Amino acid sequence: MVFNPLQHKVLIAGLLSPLAAAYLGARVYGELTAASTDRNEDFVYRLTVVILAMTAPAVLTFSLALWSRRSGMWSRSDRVGLSIAMLSLGLAFVPLRGLIGRMQQARNLAVEDVAAPQFETVDITGKTHRLQDHLGRVVLINAWATWCPPCREEMPLLDRLYSDRRDDGLTVFGLSIEELELQQKFVKEQVPVSYPLLTINGNVPSLYKDIQRWPAFILIDRKGKLQPVPQAGESFEKIEAAVDALLKDTP
């Protein structure tokens, strides 16, 4: 029996769907990222396009299957091709998870007058820090990464703010999900700071570590409640003003 590709076009399209989805996702993401002038600002756009590109092979397979259905019931090879195409859609979950995470982060950072989740973890020197020990102080947490240019630019500003306002009741923490050795090397060789840089090697709730946009700031008032704070893209002077407003609220 001779294999006729036209009679098995749905099967062929389905078998190629996972490979095509992976290729298109990587290619589109790479090209959009290379052309980006602000990777944080256009993050949602880039991931949305990547998701659409990764679903295209499955959509093509479904279209072929609908066309095939016009001539009668689906054959066994059609059903196999459709099943594989549906499974290939799972690959798009990777960028979709990032997109959902960005939206969740935006909601988290907009929370106001809600008790901040407690954390207990160690910094890059091995010292333990607990949020509850800073009740009565204003706490500014900066989620940062060594590869993030805006983070490098803002860390000296944060260090100066910490030095100037520490005696007024301000505590500043940096928090990174990266490996300890990488953080230590970065701080030693590139941007030394005096405020503690926390790791996630402890009890750190998702609010602080599930970050999709860097840098991110979390502001906690003297009562231990979350308060809104300007984020990446806004001037550091606005962050400083938000901190000063809370510092004036003496316990």
VENCOR-V242842 format. One record per residue. PHI is phi in whole degrees, 0 to 359 (999 if undefined). D_LAST is the distance of its C-alpha to the last C-alpha in Angstrom with 2 decimals. Layout:
phi: (PHI/PHI)
d_last: (D_LAST/D_LAST)
This chain:
phi: (999/276/283/255/303/295/282/236/296/292/297/297/298/294/296/277/303/299/294/294/296/296/296/296/299/295/294/294/297/297/291/293/292/295/274/289/259/207/294/285/291/258/303/297/299/297/291/297/295/298/298/298/295/287/273/302/300/292/298/298/297/297/295/297/294/295/295/295/294/295/265/143/292/294/280/298/294/297/294/295/299/297/298/293/297/295/294/295/298/297/295/288/293/298/292/297/298/296/294/296/297/296/294/294/298/300/293/298/285/267/294/223/59/244/303/289/301/283/225/214/206/251/270/287/261/98/280/276/228/236/299/298/288/249/299/98/243/273/243/246/252/249/277/225/212/294/273/268/302/299/296/298/289/272/300/297/293/296/296/293/299/298/295/285/248/302/287/271/113/259/243/241/235/261/218/229/268/283/296/303/298/294/295/300/296/297/292/289/261/239/228/289/226/263/279/293/250/276/255/257/275/186/265/237/299/298/307/270/246/274/250/245/226/247/286/230/242/235/244/235/279/296/270/82/251/291/226/297/211/305/246/306/103/258/293/295/298/290/296/299/294/296/295/298/297/285/295/289/277/288/290)
d_last: (85.71/84.39/80.64/80.03/76.66/76.88/77.18/74.12/71.93/69.07/69.17/69.26/66.38/64.36/65.10/64.04/60.83/58.50/59.84/59.71/56.14/54.94/56.88/55.74/52.09/52.18/54.33/52.36/48.98/50.38/51.93/48.97/46.58/48.99/49.25/45.51/43.78/40.27/40.15/36.64/37.40/40.73/39.84/40.26/43.55/44.96/44.25/45.62/48.83/49.09/48.79/51.50/53.71/53.41/54.38/57.44/59.85/59.13/59.59/62.91/64.01/63.17/65.13/68.12/67.96/68.03/70.99/72.72/72.19/74.38/77.41/76.75/74.51/72.28/74.02/72.59/71.79/69.94/67.74/67.04/66.13/63.78/62.07/61.49/60.21/57.69/56.50/56.16/53.54/51.25/51.10/49.24/46.41/45.18/44.28/43.34/40.71/39.26/39.27/37.57/34.97/34.22/33.81/31.56/29.37/29.09/28.01/25.42/23.86/23.76/21.63/18.46/15.68/17.45/16.23/17.26/20.23/19.77/21.99/23.47/25.96/27.38/27.44/30.76/30.94/30.63/27.16/25.18/21.74/19.70/16.93/15.31/15.01/12.50/9.87/6.40/8.62/10.52/13.98/17.16/20.31/23.68/26.68/29.62/33.29/35.74/38.20/35.79/36.47/33.32/31.30/33.16/32.51/28.75/28.07/28.62/26.30/23.58/24.34/24.03/20.71/19.43/20.95/19.61/15.94/15.63/14.46/11.77/10.24/12.95/15.19/18.51/21.07/24.59/26.37/30.13/32.60/35.37/37.15/35.60/38.53/38.40/34.75/35.40/38.45/36.77/33.92/36.42/39.04/37.39/33.67/31.94/28.13/25.70/23.03/23.92/26.38/26.21/29.31/29.86/31.51/29.21/27.40/26.32/26.18/28.28/25.46/24.98/28.65/30.83/30.90/33.83/32.67/31.52/29.26/26.53/22.79/20.11/16.54/13.62/10.10/6.89/8.01/11.39/13.17/15.93/16.04/19.27/20.21/23.58/26.16/29.36/31.55/28.89/28.14/25.65/24.34/23.05/21.15/19.71/18.78/16.99/14.92/14.23/13.21/10.37/9.43/9.26/6.52/3.82/0.00)
